[in-house]
Amino acid sequence: EGCGNEACTNEACGSSPGFQRMDNNAAAIKALELYKNNAKLCDPHPSKKGASSAFPENSAKGAHNFSACSNGKMNHKDLQPTREDFRDLNYLTEEKVYEILSLCSETEDYSPLIRVIGRVFSSAESLVQSFHKAKQHTKEELKSLQAKDEDKDEDEKETASGSSTAMEVEPEASASSADGPSHGENNVQKLGPVEVSVDIEAVRRVYDRLLSNEKIEAAFLNALVYLSPNVECDLTYHNVYAADPNYLNVFIIVMENSNLHSPEYLEIALPQFCKAMSKLPLPALAKLARLWSQYSADQIRRLVETFQQLITYTVISNEFSSDNLVNEDDGVVAATKCLKIVYYANVLGGDLDMGHNEEEDDEPIPESSELTLQELLGEERRNKKGPRVDPLETELGIRTSDCRKPLIPFEEFVNEPLNDVLEMDKDYTFFKVETESKFSFMTCPFILNAVTKNLGLYYDNRIRMYSERRITALYSLVQGQQLNPYLRLKVRRDHIIDDALVRLEMIAMENPADLKKQLYVEFEGEQGVDEGGVSKEFFQLVVEEIFNRDIGMFTYDESTKLFWFNPSSFENEGQFTLIVSVLGLAIYNNCILDVHFPMVVYRKLMGKKGTFRDLADSHPVLYQSLKDLLEYEGNVEEDMMITFQISQTDLFGNPLMYDLEYMLNKSVEKQFKAFRRGFHMVTNESPLKYLFRPEEIELLICGSRNLDFQALEESTEYDGGYNKDSCIIKDFWETVHSFGQEQKRLFLQFTTGTDRAPVGGLGKLKMIIAKNGPDSDRLPTSHTCFNVLLLPEYSTKEKLRERLLKAITYAKGFGML
């Protein structure tokens, strides 16, 4: 910046006529060299007296004490008062910025504007007062102003004074009207626009004009570095927001800076500001989310990119590991907390469906009779108060499942570099302990991909299993009961549903907590030991039976290839509950299933009723017909002799007429309640609802439909003498890649126990191909529990293909080959 004296004779001063301009880094190096060499400072100059170059600590003392330069002469530009007049300026308006900018443009000296920006943007008090909206006068006020017999100048002064006073009072009223519903109120759709005293459009216009000038942009950066620690201190120790809700203006104004994601901000300025923002109290966070929810999709995306850029930059700039956890990086944690505000703004600003919520079950899921002993042994039931709910979600009265379509896709909130370095076992521990000193990214599930969240769910399920195993062991010691640490199911292949239901019914009646134990399946008459693979086949066979159209539990739509509840099913609620509890057991035991439901089923599991829009997925022909009727401009009943009702037949072929909502809700209410109860019997204490959206629940249950065998090849490991360059391995992959889609599914079924890809795709499936002797006529075999394929070293590619196809086509059961 220099000393401000354009006639300065100090060659190292930025104001010297002969000074060569340099970038910030070069200037910093030069300054250090000058300091080291005790370089001569400039002579005192009026524009510098009693003032720092950028910060507001300078009082206006001496602002009008004009004095001559050291050479005794007055520079002609010093006679112009513009440079000194701005010393008393403690807040900015759009007009004032343009006025200063115009004067600076005339003199080609932007130092006055740089100093004003530095002073105002480094002071929370100054920012709170800056860029206020113009006061809108009432009719009575306008009449009063017109009646005044005063000269124009005096009138303008009084109007300005009145506006200033009114703006000081305005925040209280706007805050009370914009804070939205109280806790538990669930109707955000009724909220009007969130009013704040800052003129956001004016702030955007100012930034657009100023950020193109590099010198001025540097002033914003320097001011933010100075501002952030003071704001963090104010929020941490002084409760400033409660005293003045307008304090939120600081964050509104700063976040409109479109250059925040630039590299120069990422090192210090933005991390410090994120830390300050994360200290905002819950009502302030909620108000900021409501305000940002009124932004456009592009503006929301800019906010997301700002915080994502900081997280990514920090992650790739450091070497995070189990010894240096990303959870302990203050910048990443603060940016994630700030991103949560934008996430809920994205939900609030999207297409909301606040009503149509499923009623909770009248009958609570039975608790185990072992609860008292568990408490005595320090094994209290977790989550007694129900599933975890984010405090900001509660404050806003909104759930992610209420949003049909967000402003921008949810996927844009996922940060893949963060997921790559996150130590999920540690993160899960922090999630369960819930201490303020340890942050868990599971409290911000929007930033995690489905693979990472699935891993968190896996840890939760396994720990719950070990807990139940421990309880069982303690019971056997205390009460002399037989040790039974697993949920054991012994079934016959030909009677798999009957055998499984009898056993599950006994467990559900005697002690439902046993459903939380690790599943161990044994097929009668077979040698297979269940290390995971037997359970996989068990679930597949059960699913085949449950969705068998001859049984009639579900109906099948040939056009959509999807199943739906059969309103006329003969199964009673108890049977339905037990059958569907198998689906919950599959999730709990980390097994994916080949089930095909429309998305409305998963939305209903998350607490939302089916609506007209859900018919597009579940009953597309009916949806299109009704949509055409809605768009018809004539009278539907008179012109077409039809009403907005549907016709169904009962078991005896008699037609029945129902209103539209009947299709997805009333007609299957009994079946779905039993379905949900069975599902929750196993997952009620799980963080499933907290972590996953409906479409992710489908992925969790069904796995990925995309079979990328190239990714499987890249992730496969080898043993027993094979490696990726072995001749037979090359022949093997050429053979598998040549298979059709059905043959590839058979291969997956043979090798892994399921024909679906896990969450994250086949690249996440760690398959091992091991050598099983020299060339022979033996068929390939597999250990589905561990995804191991045992492959003899066949002499030719043709023999390899023939043996492999026979193995995957006719394989069924365990210990049969």
Buried (B, 14 or more C-beta within 10 A) or exposed (E): BBBBBBBBBBEBBBBBEEBEEEEEEEBEEEEEEEEEEEBEEBEEBBBBBEBBBBBBEBEEEBBEEBEEBBEEEEBEEBEEEBBBBBBEBBBBBBEBBBBBBEBBEEBEBBBBBBBBBBBBBBBBBBBBBBBBBEBEBEEEBEEEBEEEEEEEEEBEEEBEEBBEEBBBEBBEEBBEEBBBBEEEEBEBEEBEEBBBBBBBEBBBBBBEBBBEBEEBBBBBBBBBBBBBEBBBBBBEEEEBBEEBBBBBBBBBBBBBBBBBBBEBBBBBBBBBBBBBBBBBEEBBBBBBBBBBBEBEBEBBBBBBBBBBBBBBBBBEEBEBEEEEBBBEBBBBBBBBBBBBBBBBBBBBBBEBBBEBBBEEEEEEEEEBEBBEBBEEBEBEBBEEEEEBEBEBBBBBBBBBBBBBEBBBEBEBBBBEBBBEBBBBEBBBBBBEEEEEEBBBBBBBBBBBBBBBBBBBBBBBBBBBBEBBBBBBEBBBEEEEEEEBBBBBBEBEBEEBBEBBBBBBBEBBEEBBBBBBBBBBBBBEEEEBEBEBBBBBBBBBBBBEBBBEEEBEBBBBBEEBEBBBBBBEBEBEBBBBBBBBBBBBBBBBBBBBBBBBBBBBBBBBBBBBBBBBBBBBBBBBEBBEBBBEEEEEEEEBEEEEEEEEEBEBEEEEEEEEEEEBBBBBBEBBBBBBBBBBBBBBBBBBBBBBBBBBBBEBBBBBBBBBEEBEBEBBBEBBBBEEEBEEEBEBBEBBBEBBEEBEEEBBBBBBBBBBBBBBBBBBBBBBBEBBBBBBEEEEEBBBBBBBBEBBBBBBBBEEBEBBBBBBBEBBEEBEBBEEE
